[in-house]
Amino acid sequence: MSTLTHFDDQGQAHMVDVAAKAATHRIGVAGGRIEMLPATLALIESGSAKKGDVLGIARVAGIMAAKKTSELIPLCHPLALTRVAIEFEVLHADAIRASAVYCTATVETVGSTGVEMEALTAVQVALLTIYDMCKAVDRGMTLTDCKLLQKHGGKSGSFVAAPAAPAVLDR
């Protein structure tokens, strides 16, 4: 098993030195969802939420969050991102899952460290923005299943997460 890289020989937290690492094209893809009542999802789809275009604003929030990750996560390196894409999929309730919006963030850079944290941060902030915009009608929304789906580039190569089993309907 690998050792934790954010601690020095004395056990003190430090920012990892990436100066000797090669600059490569790096991609991070993360996903997560926010579960809600069917009526809340209908409000989002209709575009009639009081605060405006929920998914449009959440998309911009996710992009902004990816760019500010190093300001939020103490030991992350500031990166020059070359691409941030936020996508949403509306999931209607069925026998297996609750009504939800699924968010996928794809982040890219050419650099000496990966963009996994930027992708994860983008997803969480996009979903939190949906919560903020819809909380007046549904305070029971749940953010769930946020995880790294893929990463490519760098010395460790590629990672692709195993497919998840469907969530059980509980709303």
Residue, then its C-alpha position, 0 to 999 in steps of 0.5 A: m500500500s502506498t504511503l500518504t504523500h501530504f506528510d513529511d518524514q516528521g509527520q508534519a503536513h506539507m504540500v507535495d513537491v511536484a517540481a520534478k514531475a513531468a507535465t502531462h495532459r491530465i483529466g479528472v472526472a467526478g460524479g455525484r447526485i442530489e436526490m429530491l422530491p419529484a415536485t422539486l425535480a419538476l420545478i427544476e425541469s420547468g425552469s420556474a424556480k424563483k431564483g432562476d435557471v437552477l442547472g445553468i447557475a449550478r453549472v457556472a458554480g461548478i466551473m468556478a469551484a474547480k478554479k478555486t479548489s486550491e483556495l478551499i483544500p489546503l494542500c492542493h496546488p493552484l492549477a492552470l485548468t485548460r477545460v472544465a465541463i459540467e453536465f447534468e442528467v435528470l433522473h426521474a423516480d422509478a422502482i429503484r431510485a429517487s428523483a435526482v439530478y446527477c452531475t458529472a464534472t470533467v476537468e483537464t490541465v497540462g501540468s505536473t499534478g492531477v485534477e481529481m480534487e478539482a473535479l470532485t470540488a466542482v461536483q459538490v459545489a454544483l450540487l450544493t448550488i442546486y440545494d441552495m436554489c431549491k431549499a425553499v421547497d425541499r429541505g430534505m434533498t440529499l447529496t450522495d454518491c460523490k466520487l472520482l469516476q476516472k483519472h488519466g495522465g501522470k505517473s500513476g496512469s489511468f483509473v476508472a471506477a467500477p460501475a455503481a449498483p443502483a440506489v434503493l428508492d427511499r424518498 
